[in-house]
């Protein structure tokens, strides 16, 4: 089974869907960004933890918007945006509602999971957001359309050969277009003998580092310009999620997975970053 098939199967599982919808902010499946003043408290109530998780998810959306606007080129009359691995489309709807006041734009969502796309489409309709949702791999988009911005949140981790991602991004981006993406990466201090359980958790065989992503960009005509590390937020996020998951036999695998992420963050084997690249 390919890593894309593993991903498709994972996000098609009904327990997985309910897990993300109920505990992960309601419309997103990525890692949130917590305020610098945030203090993790294990004893905090489940209700308050769910609020903190939602706030962190919403804060991440604001960070994505900030970077998108920062690198938006004013010479373009209309801004064409693509979301690679859109999940339930929470960020796309957020950007849709914010950008309509600033710029002419369109957003296309791409996701390999049919279940994710159905939920995304339903939420778009309910919130009156004109956002096309395409149930397909972002590695092989059959359109001739090009974009001013491609963004992705914690989706590249599911693909072993990330050079194929950067090739597709480079093919689909207009010159001076921007790639904004977040991903879990290896630290330079990572103990590679310990990290195998993370690979098995996601169904992959490798993770990138900061410098390997910079090289992948350079090899595909994409210049690295900026990044934001939020390792502590990743730790808080997984701890809070773990704390609100009910300890039932049904959730045993989920809890074990969360504990694995927490362990390797604390061992300084992994971190998470938001990267900005511009097509030269």
C-alpha positions in Angstrom: 0.0 0.0 0.0 1.4 3.4 -1.0 1.7 6.3 1.5 -1.1 8.1 -0.3 -3.4 5.0 0.1 -2.5 4.8 3.8 -3.4 8.5 4.2 -6.6 8.0 2.3 -7.6 5.0 4.4 -6.7 6.8 7.7 -8.9 9.9 6.9 -11.7 7.7 5.7 -12.0 6.0 9.0 -15.2 7.1 10.9 -13.5 7.1 14.3 -10.7 9.3 12.9 -13.3 11.7 11.4 -15.2 12.0 14.7 -11.9 12.5 16.6 -10.9 15.5 14.5 -14.3 17.0 14.3 -15.0 16.7 18.0 -11.6 17.4 19.5 -9.5 19.3 16.9 -11.3 22.6 16.6 -14.2 21.4 14.4 -12.9 22.4 10.9 -9.2 21.7 10.9 -6.8 18.8 11.3 -3.5 20.6 11.7 -1.4 21.7 14.6 -2.4 25.0 16.2 -0.1 27.9 17.3 -0.4 28.9 21.0 0.2 32.4 22.4 3.7 33.0 23.8 2.2 33.5 27.2 0.4 30.2 27.2 1.1 27.8 30.1 0.1 24.1 29.8 -1.8 22.8 32.8 -2.7 19.1 32.8 -5.3 19.7 35.5 -7.3 22.2 33.4 -10.9 21.1 32.6 -11.7 19.4 29.4 -14.0 22.3 28.4 -11.2 24.8 28.8 -8.7 22.6 27.0 -11.1 22.4 24.0 -11.3 26.2 24.0 -7.5 26.5 24.0 -7.2 24.0 21.1 -9.8 26.0 19.1 -7.9 29.3 19.9 -4.6 27.7 18.8 -6.2 26.5 15.5 -7.7 30.0 14.9 -4.4 31.6 15.7 -2.6 29.4 13.1 -5.2 30.6 10.5 -4.3 34.2 11.3 -0.6 33.5 11.0 -1.2 31.9 7.5 -3.2 35.0 6.5 -0.4 37.3 7.8 2.2 35.6 5.7 0.0 35.4 2.6 -0.7 39.1 2.7 3.0 39.9 3.5 4.1 38.1 0.2 1.1 39.0 -1.9 2.3 40.7 -5.1 0.2 43.9 -5.8 0.8 43.6 -9.6 -1.7 40.7 -9.9 -5.2 41.8 -10.5 -6.6 38.6 -9.1 -5.0 36.2 -6.7 -5.4 32.5 -7.4 -4.8 30.3 -4.4 -4.6 26.5 -3.9 -4.8 24.5 -0.7 -2.9 21.3 -1.0 -4.3 18.7 1.5 -7.2 20.9 2.5 -8.8 18.5 5.1 -12.1 20.1 6.2 -11.2 23.4 4.7 -11.2 25.6 7.8 -8.3 27.7 6.7 -9.7 28.1 3.2 -13.0 29.5 4.6 -11.1 31.8 7.0 -9.0 33.2 4.1 -12.1 33.4 1.9 -13.9 35.6 4.5 -10.8 37.8 5.2 -9.5 38.2 1.6 -12.8 39.3 0.1 -12.4 42.6 1.8 -8.8 43.1 0.4 -8.3 41.5 -3.0 -10.0 39.7 -5.9 -9.2 36.1 -5.4 -10.3 32.5 -5.8 -9.4 29.4 -3.7 -9.2 25.8 -4.9 -9.1 22.9 -2.3 -7.4 19.6 -3.1 -7.6 16.5 -0.8 -7.1 12.8 -1.4 -9.8 11.8 1.1 -13.4 11.6 -0.2 -14.7 12.0 3.4 -12.7 15.1 4.0 -13.9 16.6 0.7 -17.6 15.9 1.5 -17.3 17.5 4.9 -15.4 20.5 3.4 -18.1 20.9 0.7 -20.9 20.8 3.2 -19.3 23.4 5.4 -18.7 25.6 2.4 -22.3 25.5 1.5 -23.5 26.1 5.0 -21.2 29.1 5.3 -21.9 30.4 1.8 -18.2 30.1 0.7 -17.7 29.7 -3.1 -14.7 27.3 -2.8 -14.3 24.4 -5.3 -13.2 21.2 -3.6 -11.4 18.6 -5.7 -11.1 15.0 -4.4 -7.7 14.2 -5.9 -4.0 14.0 -5.1 -2.2 17.3 -5.2 0.8 15.4 -6.7 -0.9 15.1 -10.1 -3.4 17.9 -10.7 -4.7 17.6 -14.3 -5.5 21.4 -14.7 -3.6 23.8 -16.8 -4.5 26.5 -14.2 -1.6 28.2 -12.4 -1.6 29.9 -8.9 -0.2 32.9 -7.3 -0.1 31.1 -3.9 -0.1 27.5 -2.9 -0.4 26.7 0.8 -0.5 23.5 2.8 -0.8 22.6 6.5 0.8 19.5 7.8 0.1 17.5 4.7 3.5 17.1 3.1 4.5 14.7 5.9 2.3 12.0 4.3 4.5 11.8 1.1 7.9 10.1 1.2 9.2 11.6 -2.1 8.7 15.3 -1.3 10.7 16.2 -4.4 7.5 15.3 -6.3 5.6 17.8 -4.2 8.0 20.6 -5.0 8.0 19.7 -8.7 4.2 19.9 -8.8 4.3 23.2 -6.8 6.8 24.7 -9.1 4.8 23.6 -12.1 1.6 25.1 -10.7 3.0 28.4 -9.3 3.3 31.5 -11.4 6.7 33.3 -11.4 7.1 35.2 -8.1 4.3 33.1 -6.7 4.5 32.0 -3.0 4.5 28.6 -1.3 3.4 28.7 2.3 3.4 25.4 4.2 3.7 23.9 7.6 5.2 20.5 8.4 6.6 18.3 11.1 10.4 17.9 10.5 13.4 16.3 12.1 15.7 18.4 14.2 19.4 18.5 13.5 20.0 16.7 16.8 17.5 13.9 16.0 18.4 10.4 17.1 17.6 8.5 14.0 17.6 5.1 15.8 14.6 6.3 17.9 12.4 7.9 15.2 11.1 4.7 13.5 7.9 4.6 15.6 7.0 8.1 14.3 7.5 6.8 10.7 5.3 3.8 11.5 2.7 6.1 13.0 2.3 8.0 9.8 3.0 5.2 7.3 6.1 6.9 5.9 9.9 6.1 5.8 11.4 9.6 6.3 11.0 13.1 7.4 12.7 16.3 6.1 14.9 18.7 8.0 15.0 22.5 7.6 18.0 22.3 5.3 16.7 19.4 3.2 13.5 21.5 2.5 15.6 24.5 1.6 17.5 22.3 -0.9 14.3 20.8 -2.3 13.1 24.3 -3.0 16.3 25.4 -4.6 16.4 22.2 -6.8 12.9 23.1 -8.1 13.2 26.9 -8.7 11.8 27.9 -5.3 13.8 30.3 -3.1 13.6 29.9 0.7 12.7 33.3 2.2 11.4 32.8 5.7 10.2 30.3 8.4 8.5 30.2 11.8 9.2 27.4 14.3 6.5 26.6 16.8 7.8 23.5 18.6 6.3 24.4 22.0 2.9 24.9 20.4 3.2 21.4 18.9 3.9 20.0 22.4 1.0 21.9 24.0 -1.3 20.8 21.2 -0.6 17.1 21.4 -0.7 17.2 25.2 -4.1 19.0 25.3 -5.5 16.6 22.7 -4.3 13.7 24.7 -5.9 15.1 27.8 -9.3 15.4 26.3 -9.4 12.0 24.6 -11.4 9.5 26.7 -9.3 6.6 27.8 -11.4 3.8 26.2 -10.3 0.6 24.4 -11.6 2.2 21.2 -9.2 5.2 21.7 -6.2 3.2 22.7 -4.4 3.5 19.4 -5.1 7.3 19.2 -3.7 7.8 22.7 -0.6 5.7 21.9 0.0 7.8 18.8 -0.3 11.1 20.7 2.1 9.8 23.4 4.6 8.9 20.7 4.5 12.5 19.3 4.9 14.0 22.7 7.8 11.7 23.5 9.8 12.6 20.4 9.1 16.4 20.8 10.4 16.2 24.3 13.5 14.2 23.1 14.1 17.0 20.6 13.8 14.6 17.7 11.1 16.5 15.9 9.8 20.0 15.6 7.3 21.9 13.4 7.9 24.9 11.1 6.0 27.1 8.7 8.0 27.7 5.6 7.8 30.4 2.9 9.3 29.9 -0.6 9.0 32.2 -3.6 9.2 30.9 -7.2 12.2 32.6 -9.0 
